[in-house]
Amino acid sequence: MKNKKTLHKLEKELNELNYAVRYEKGNFSSGYCIVQDKRVVIVNKFFSMESKVDALTEILTEIIRLSNLSAP
């Protein structure tokens, strides 16, 4: 079961990569972006705990994959 401890661990890993994690309301899927040199991950605040963990896991995996592609 995915819980708050897992969520906090993912948030910490993203923070270590200099991404701010924000939970916002709205009709959107979660994602990440870089706006004016600020790295931001936005997750729908109405997602269930499991969906938040899934979203952050997917985003973190993609960020790591892309950083490995751009590494020399």
C-alpha positions in Angstrom: 0.0 0.0 0.0 1.3 3.4 -0.9 1.3 5.8 2.0 2.5 9.1 3.3 5.9 7.9 4.1 6.5 6.9 0.4 5.0 10.2 -0.7 7.4 12.2 1.6 10.4 10.1 0.3 9.5 10.9 -3.3 9.1 14.6 -2.4 12.5 14.6 -0.8 14.2 13.0 -3.8 12.6 15.6 -6.1 13.7 18.4 -3.8 17.3 17.0 -3.9 17.1 17.4 -7.7 16.0 21.0 -7.1 12.4 20.5 -8.1 9.7 22.2 -6.0 6.6 19.9 -5.4 3.3 21.7 -5.4 -0.2 20.3 -4.9 -2.8 22.4 -6.7 -6.5 22.1 -7.5 -7.8 22.0 -11.0 -8.9 19.9 -13.9 -5.5 18.6 -15.0 -3.1 15.7 -15.0 0.1 15.9 -13.0 3.3 16.9 -14.5 6.5 18.9 -14.3 8.0 21.8 -16.0 10.8 24.4 -15.9 9.6 28.0 -15.9 12.1 30.8 -15.8 14.8 28.5 -14.5 12.5 27.2 -11.7 11.9 23.4 -11.7 8.3 22.7 -10.6 6.3 19.5 -10.2 2.6 20.0 -9.9 0.2 17.3 -8.7 -3.5 17.5 -8.5 -4.3 18.0 -4.8 -7.5 16.0 -5.2 -5.7 12.8 -6.2 -5.8 9.9 -3.8 -2.6 9.1 -1.9 -1.9 6.2 -4.2 -2.4 8.4 -7.3 -0.1 11.1 -5.9 2.6 8.5 -5.2 2.1 7.0 -8.7 2.3 10.5 -10.3 5.5 11.4 -8.4 7.1 8.1 -9.2 6.4 8.5 -12.9 7.7 12.1 -12.9 10.8 11.2 -11.0 11.5 8.3 -13.3 11.2 10.6 -16.4 13.4 13.3 -14.9 16.1 10.7 -14.1 15.8 9.1 -17.6 16.1 12.5 -19.3 19.1 13.5 -17.1 20.9 10.3 -18.0 20.3 11.0 -21.7 21.8 14.4 -21.5 24.8 13.3 -19.4 28.1 13.1 -21.3 
